[in-house]
Amino acid sequence: AAYASDIAAAGRHLLEVLRSMGAEPVDEHDRIDLAALAADAIGLVQPQASERHVELEQQGAAELPARGQARAVTQILVNLIGNAVRHSPEGGAVHITLAAGDLARVTVTDDGPGVAEADRERIFERFEQAEPRGEGAGLGLAISRRLARSLGGDISLESGEGEGARFTLALPAA
């Protein structure tokens, strides 16, 4: 029953995010705390991480004020952290690092196989994946980048084959 409830809540959350993507861009965004939203996203991905014995570690700023929409940012972080868990070796670790500056940044780093240079932009397109794994539809990164850009931010990737991946969500600081 608890799993069914979690699935239903996640489905409602995703439906809200998808509905908001069709809405007109909003000039004003709420003041949000990226550190708190990262902790929420970690909580949502924790069961998947536990299954694979992957440790999730949040580090950096205890509070990270930014401008955005809480539901959209949570969905972005769930996508990024979930991808990192899927691509990390069993028993590995995923680091979620928060940093303030001209932009508020959350970087998700994994110990996975990394992303080949030829795939670094392609994986942000709809229905694209770095390698066919049979998991997902190839929409997570496309949706995440679109949401980030609609909030005045972006998602970047630093990676090399065999070096893991570092996805950074950058949003306007508040």
N, C-alpha and C positions, 0 to 999 in steps of 0.2 A: 504494500500500500504506500509505503514511504517513497519507493522508487517511482511508482505511478504518479504520485503527487509532484515529485521533482521533475519528471518528464513533462507533465502538464504545465508546470510553472515555466520551464524552459521554453516550451512551445509557445505559450502566451507572450513571453518576453521577445522571442524571435519575431512573432507576428507583429508586435508593436514596433519593433525596429524596422521591419520591412515596410510597414505602413508609413512610418515617418520618412522613409527614403523617397516616397512618392510626393511628399509635401514640398511646398515652396521653401527655398532656403530662408532661414530666419536670421535677421541681422544681429539680434541680441541673443546671447546664449547665457545660460545660468552659470553662476560661480560654482564650481565643483571642486572636490578634493580628490586628485588622482591617486593619492596614497590609499584612501579609504576605498575607492572604486577598484584599485588593484587587489586589495585584500578581499573584497567581495568576489572578484573574478577568480582569485586563487581558491576560494571556498567552493565555487561552482565546479572547478576543474579538479579539485582534490581527489574525488573518488576515482577518476580516470588515472591520475598520477599514482595513487596508492596501488591500483591494480598492477601497474607496471613497475612499482617500487622506485618511482622517480620522485626525488625531493624537490619541493617548490620553496624557494627562498626569496623573500622580499627584503631589499636593502636600500639604503639611501634615506632621503628625506622622510621624516615622520608625517609631515603634511606637505601637500603639493597643490596649491591653488591654481586653478586653470579655468578657462571658459569653455563650455561645451554643454552637452546634454547627457545626463547620467546614464540613461538606458543605452544610448548609442555607444558611449565610451565603454561601458561594461561589456557590451557585445564585442567590440573591437578587442578588448583585452582577453575575453574568453576565447576568441578565435586565435589570437597570437599565442596565448599560453597553452591552449589545447594543441595547436600545431607543434609547439616546442616539445610537449610531452610525447606526442605521437612519434616524433622524429628522434627523440633521445633514446640512447641505449637503455635497456632494462637496468635499473639500479643507478641510473645517471642523475643529473641535477639540472634544474631550470632556475636561472637567476632572473628576478624581476627587479631592476634597478631604477630608482626614481631620482631625477635631478632637476633642479630649478636653474633658470637662466633667462635669456631673452624669450625662450619658449619653455614650457613645462614638458619634460620628456620622461617616458617610461620605456625602458629597453628590456626586451625579453631575449635572453641568451640561452642557447641549448648546446649540448655536446654531440649533436647528431652529425649526419654525414655532410652537412653544409649544402649550399646551392651553387651549382655551376654558373659561371658568369653568363653563359648564353641563356640561362633560365631566369635570371634575377628580375627582369621586367615582365617576362611572359607569365610568371606565376600570379601576377596581380590582375590578369585578364580573367573574365568569366570562363568557367569550365576548364581551366588549365591547372595542371599540377606539375611539380618538378619531375616526378616519376610516378608511373601508374602503380598505385598501391591497393586499389580497390576500396579505399576509405574516402568518404566524402564525395562531393560533386564538383569540387574545384571552384566553389563560390566564396568561401570564407575570406580569403585575402582580397578578392575583388570588392566584396561588400564592405570590408573593413576600410580599405583605402578610400572608397567612395564616401563612407560615413565621415572619416577623418577630414577629408577635403571639404565636405559640406559644413564642417565645424571650424573651418579656417586653419586646419592643420594638415598633416600628412603622415604617411608611414614610409620609412626608409629601411633598406636592408643592406647589411654588410655581411659578407660570407665568402667562403671559398670552399671548394670541394675538400672534404675531410677535416674542416675547421669549425664545424658547427655554424649556427646562424645567429645573427643579432638583428632583430626587428625593433625599430624605434618608432613609437607613436609620439609625435610632437604636436602640442596644442598651444594656442595663445595663453600666456601666463595671465593670471588674474591679480 
